[in-house]
């Protein structure tokens, strides 16, 4: 079973560990019987009326568990992880939901957060009706809004960029379509021809492959430029700061 664990507002301007990186680091805290399926970054509305550190981007750890009895331990580990690594002055929030919960209203809330200003009161009400855990863990507790949204958008299955997925950060550049498939990532051409890609075709990632969550799967959008297949969303690894 998949467990969605949404984190938000764990850093402040200039922090060495942003929310995305904090979520990736949580993999090290997982107990036996739990495995990180993927860590996803989501983009919410950027508006001067919304307080955020840099991009208003919460993150979600999607964890596969063998037994629901692990959930209390995972919750306690996540709370301790945030307490250890969140920046002083941040307003962290945490949301935990099972894939088997009725997440329909949470999905609607997440989608709303991409283009509307939402409130803590609405977030708490939505979480309560769905019966999921939503925790404010410091400061103003504003992070509960993004934490709930991150869960909703991950459950939606058509939003987000993978920060971690299997061997994602250890994959070579360039890499073949077949090798990507072996790593669980589907390469998809998005140019006007949208042709099927030859398994032996070579994709250039720029050292930073950024699969998207499309249809509940990890998909690498690819387009042809100057005769080469280029993965979208690439950037140099040394540019990483908050992720």
Secondary structure, 3 states (H helix, E strand, C coil): CEEEEEEECCCCCCCCCCHHHHHHHHHHHCCCCEEEEEEEECCCCCCCCCCCCCCCCCEEEEEEECCHHHHHHHHHHHHHHHHHHCCCCCCCEEEEEECCCCCHHHHHHHHHHCCCCCCHHHHHHHHHHHCCEEEECCCCCCHHHHHHHHHHHHHHCCCCEEEECCCHHHCCCCEEHHHHHHCCCEEEECCCCCCCCCCCCEEECCCCCCCEEECCEEEEEEEEECCEEEECCCCCHHHCCCC
